[in-house]
Amino acid sequence: MSKQYDLIAIGAGTGASGAASQCRAAGWKVAVIDHLPFGGTCALRGCDPKKVLVGAAEAIDHARRMRGKGVGAGAPGIVWDELMRFKRTFTEPVPAMKERSFAKNGIDAYHGRARFRGPRTLEVGGEVLEGRFIVIAVGAVPMRLGIPGEEHLVTSTEFLELDRLPKKIVLLGGGFIAAEFAHIAAQAGAQVTVLEQAERMLTPFDPDLVGWLMEKFHEIGVDVRLKTRVTAIDKSDGSLSVRASSNGKDEVFKADLVVHAAGRVPDLEPLDLAAAGVESAKGRLRLNEFLQSVSNPAVYAVGDAALSGPPLTPVSSHDAKVAAANMLHGNHRKPDYLGVPSVAFTLPPIASVGLSEQRAREDGLKFRVQHQKTSGWYTARRLAETVYGFKVLVEEGSGRILGAHLVGPHIDEVINVFALAIRKGLTADDLKSTIFAYPTGASDIGYMV
């Protein structure tokens, strides 16, 4: 006999929790299922614990930059095991807090792998659950690379649980994870090499600003190898050798740890989508504009599982609101990803929101570009930061902000002002006429537009 629910959410992170809570508040009978500790990627294995590590790396980087400018030579260093204990004060309470929250709100929680057994039926731990609606919010996992020795790689999750930081680290990939972990590890004293098969790192960000940021990689001693394809990983006597090829030349990189940072994909395979008649293509669910499966109207998806918007936690939360509204009241709401900011928490951070310069030109828009490297501005000079700059696109005629691309101190906060401007249609004149607190990172905005 199956247990009956109005909604079953597969996952226990931001997207699943959001959809479950909204539907439960409307009086629905709701269940959540997760085979991992409750809390989701961001709170347990991603952005939150990573940012704790970034905070320590920022302190070390700032102290290093300020030597000879008021900070003595005996600057502090990262004590890795202490930092990890501090990080766990954020992550370890989360699963129990989630469990209590679900119970308090009358949401049934199941631990285990969910597998479809029919269009509206799931099995978990030997129990069969049936839902009027099912939300897939399973998050993402590292993609398979298909190279010999792939089993020797550690994931970003495992990196964030290291009790000891190895001396020599190789990162495969050139995206967010590789860039952020490279800076953390280098500031903690590791020798870091990044192997990226593309022509540049951080491809979602403006190439000019990425070029400025690469100066910092060089400054802190991170060895970045571009256009380099990894062909195999060998392990012998506890030591790792990464074999790679670049421009027809083979090279071997020795390492104590090799980290998979070469991309993530939705964790769909274990669900047995075929049993539910849920169509997918190339590892992506086929959804309509309402985040609903095109082949099974009982199924919706949000966040990384949906891959409808950028793979970011705030997007997952937004998707959850959209899916819940559509399940509760019928399809009427579509996700709106206008003005979603993205930040890589390197040192300094790099951020982007809105259109890239290339996309704006492809769209035939008429705009002016405000573009400058501003290491000499007060914001950078007082922190002894050598990397600071911006590129802002302003539409001709309307003055609307089309896109903003920033790198440097405080820009992980400043980018939110540009996100607000894009989402609410504010103009360059609106930003110029705003009185910001001074001196702050935001007080530079008027000069950027």
N, C-alpha and C positions, 0 to 999 in steps of 0.2 A: 504494500500500500504506500503510495507516494504522499509526501507532505505537500500541501498546497500553499502557494504564495502568490501575491499580486506581482511582486518584483523579486528577482534573485539577481544580486550583483556579484560578478566574479572578479574578485580583487578586494583589497582592503586599504587602498591608498586614497589619494585626494579625490579622484574621479568616482570610484565606487562608493566611498563614504558620502560624498556630496549628493549623488543621485539617490542613494538609500535613505539618507536623512530627509530629503525633501519629500520623497514619496511616503515615508513613514509619518511625517508631519501631516500629510493629507489623509491619514487614516488607513493607509494600505498596510497589508501584512507583508513584511520584508525580511529577506535573509541575505547575508553576505558570506562568501566562500573565499578562502585564501589558503594556499599550501605553505606560504611563507609567514613569518611573524607579522601580525597585524600592524599596519602603519604605512606601508607602501614604500616605494623607492626613495622619494624625496626625503622623507623624515628619517628613514633608517639606513639607506644605502646610497644616497645621492647628495642632493644640494645642501641639506642641513648639516650633516657631518662634514662634508667637504668644506663648507664655509668656515667651520670651526678651525680646521687645519689651515685654511687660507688666512684666518685672523692671526695665527701665530707666525706664519710666513711673512705677513705684512709687517709685523712688529720687527722681525729680524731685518727685513729689507730696509725699513725706515731707519733703523739704528745704523745700518751699514752706510746708507746714503748721508747720514748726518755726522759721520766721523769727521773731525776737524772743523765742524760747524756748531760745536757746542756739546756733542756727545763724545765721550772718551773712547779710547781704543778698546777698552774691556767691555765691548758690547755683548749682550746676551746671545745665547744660542738655543736652538730647539732641543729640548729633552723629549725625545720621541715617545717614550713609554708614559711620561707624565701627560703629554698632549693627548695620547690615545685614551688615557683614563678620564681626562676632562671631556673629550668627545663623547665618551660613553655615558656621561651624566645627562646628555641630551637624548641619546638614542635608546638606552636600555629601559627607561620608564614608558616608552611609547606603546609597545604592544599591550601591556596591561591597562594603560589608560584607554586605548581603543576598545579593548574588551569591555571595560566598565561602561564606556560611553554607549556602545551598542546595547548592552543589557539595560541600562537606564532608560534608553529610548525605545525599548521593546523590539529591537532588531535581533533576530536569531543569527548566531555566528557559528560557522562551520570551519573546522581546520582540515585541510586536505586538498588534493587535486580535483578540480571539477572537470567532468567529461560529459559531453552531450550524449544522451541516449535517445533523443527525439527532438522535434522542433521546439518543444517547450519544456523538455525534461533533462535534468542533470543528475549525475550520480557523484557522490562524494563520500568516501569512507564507508562504502557499502549501503549508504542511504540514498533513496531516490527522492528528488525534489522536483516539483512541477510549478512553473510560474506563468502567469499571464504575460509577463514581460521578463526579459533577461537582458542585463547590461554587461557587456564585456569590457572590463577595465583592468586587464591583466598586466599592463605595463610592457616593458621591453627587456630583452636579454642580449648579450653580446652575439653578434652575427658570426656564423661559422666562416672561417677563412679558407678552409680546404688546403692547408699546407701540412707537410710532414712535421710532426712534433708539436702540433697545436695543443696537445694535452698538457704541455709544460707551461702554457700561459696562465697568468693569474688575471682575474677580472678586476674591474674597478671596485666591486664589493669587497673582494679579498684584500685589495690594497688598503682600503679604509679600515681594515681590521688588523693590520700588521702590528705586532707587538714590538718588532724591531725593524728599523729601516735598513735594508741592505746598502752596501757601499756603491755598487755599480748597477744601474737600472736602465733598461732599454724599454721604450714605449713604442708600440706599433700603432701608427695612426697619427693624424695631425689635426684632430678636431678639438672640441671642448675638453674632453677628458685628458688627452695627451698634453695640451697646453697648460691646463691648470695643475695637473699632477707634476709636470716637469718643473714648474715654478716652486711648488711646495717641496718637492724632494731636493731640488738644488739648494733652496734656502736652508734645508735641514742638513746639508753637507754631503749629499750623495752626488756621485758622478752620473750625469743623466745624458742619454742619447735618445733622440726622437727620429724614427724612421717613417717617412711619409712618401707614398708613391705619387701623390699629386705634385703640381709645380709650386704650390705654396701651402702653408698651414692656414687653418681657420677660414676655409673658403666661404662660409656664410657672411663674412665681414668684408668691409671695403678693402680692396687690395693695397691702396696707398697707406691706410692706417695700419694694416697688418705689417707692412714693410717697416714702419716706424717701430712697431712693437718688437719686431725681430731683433732690433738693436739691443733690446733688453735681454732677450734670450742669450745673445752673444755676451753681453756684459756680465751675466751671472754664471756663465760657463756651460750653458746647455748646448750640446752638439746636435744641431738639426741637420738631417740629411734628407733633402727633397729628391723627388723623382727616383726614389729608392724602393724597390719591390722586395719584400721578404719572401724567400723561397723555402726555408726550412728552419727548424729549431732543434738543436741537438743538446742532449744532457749527458754529462759524463763526470762521475765523482762529485756530484753536487753542483757542478759548474755548468752554465748554459752558454751555448754558442748560437748566435743568430746569423744565419746565412742570408745574404741579400745581394741584389744585382742592381747596378745603376749605370746607365749608358754603356751597357755591354761589359761592364767590369764587375767581377764578383768580389765580395768583401765579407769578412766574418767579424762580428761584434761580440765580445765576451761580456757576460753579465751574471750577476747574482740573482736577478729578478727580471722577468720579461712580462710586461703588462699589456693586455689586450685593450687597446683604445682606438680600434679601427671600425667603430660603428655598432649600432644596436638595431634590433628588429623586434616587431611585436611578438610577444610570447604566445603565439596562437597554436602552434603544432600540437601540444598535449590536449587541446580541447576536443579534438575529433569533430571539427566543424561539419564534415560531410554528413554525420549522423543527424545533424539539425537542419540540413539543407541550407547552410550558410555559405554563400559563395565567397571565394577569395581569389586573388590573382597576384602572383609573385610575392607572396607573403603579406598581402594587404587585404583587409576586408573590403568587399564591394558595398559601399554605403550610398544612400541618397543624400540629398542636401539637408535632411533633417537628422542625420547621424543614425539612420535606420538601415538595417540590412536590406538590400534590394531583392533578396530571395526568400527571406523569412521575416515578415513584419513584426514578429514578437521580439526580435533581437535588435538592440541598439548597441553602440560602442562609443567610448569616450577616451580622451587622452592618447597616450602612446599606442594603444590598441587600435584606435580609430585612424590615426595618422592623417587626420583631416586638417589640422592646423600645425603650427610649430610644436616640436616635442618638448614642451615646457610645462611645469607644474601649474601656473596660472591658467594655461589653456585647458588643462584637464579639469580644473574647477569650473571654468566657463562652459566646457562641453557638458559637464554633469548637469548644470542648470538648464541647458538647452534640451538635453535628452529627457530630463525629468518633466519639464514643461510639456514636451510632446507626448510622452506616455500618459501624463495626467489629463491632458486636455485635447489630445489629437494633434497631428502634425501641423504646426503653425509657426514655429520658431526655428530660425537657421543660425548657425554659429557665425559670429562676426569677429574676424581676426584683425580688423583694422587697428593699426597702432599698437601691436604687441611688441614690447621691447625684448631684446635678447642680449645677454651679457656673458662673456667668458671671464671668469674671475682669475685672470692672470695678474701679475704685478708689474705695472699697473693694469687695471681691467680694460677691456675693449667692449664696446656696446654698439648696438644698431637698432633702429626702429624705422618703419616705413620703407619706402622704395630705395633701392640702390641706384647709383647714377646710371649704370647700364640699363636697368629695367625702366627707369624713367625715360631714357632716350628711346628704347624699344617701343614704349607706349606712345611715343610721339608728343610727349608733354613739353611745354616751353617753360624753362626754369633757369634760375641763376644758381651758381654753385659758390658757396662761401667755404673756402678750403684753406687751412693754414696750420702749420706746425708751430705750436706756441710754447715751447719749452722755456722761453724767456718771460712768460707771464707770471705774475705774482703767485698764482695758485700752484704752479709747478716749482718755482724758485724757492719758496719758503719750505718746501718739503725736499729740496735738492733732487727733484725728479727730472730726469732728462727726457722722458717720453710724455708728450702732451700735445694733442692736436684734434682737429675736427674737420668734418665735411658735412655741410648742411645744404639741402636742396629746397629752394623757395620758388613756388610757382609764380611765373610772371602774371601780372594782372591781379589775381586774387590775393597774392601774398601768403597763401597757405603753405604750411610746412609739409613737404612731400616726403622727406627722409632726413634722418640725422644719424651721423656716424661719429663716434667719439672714442678716444683712447687717452688714458691719463688718470690722474688722481681724482677721486670723487665721481667719476663719470657713471659708475653703477647706480648712483642716486640721481644725477643730473639727467640721465636718459629718460627718466620717468616724466620729467616736465615736457620733453619733446613728445613722449607717448601721449600725454594728455592733450597736447596741442593738436596732434594728428587726429586723435579719436574725436575730439570736440570741434575740429575745424578752426582752431585759433590761428591767427596770422603772425607773420614776423613782427608787424607793428604791435600786436597784442603783447608779444613777449618783450619787445623793447620798452614798452610803456609800463611793464610790471616792475614794482619796486621790490627787489630781492634783498634779503639780509646780506650784509657785506662785512668782511670779506668771506665769501663762501664760493664753492664751485658753481652754484646756480647764478651768482652775480656775474659770471662770464657769459651767460647766455645771450645777453643783449648785443655782445660783440661778435657772436657766432652767426647771427641772422642778418 
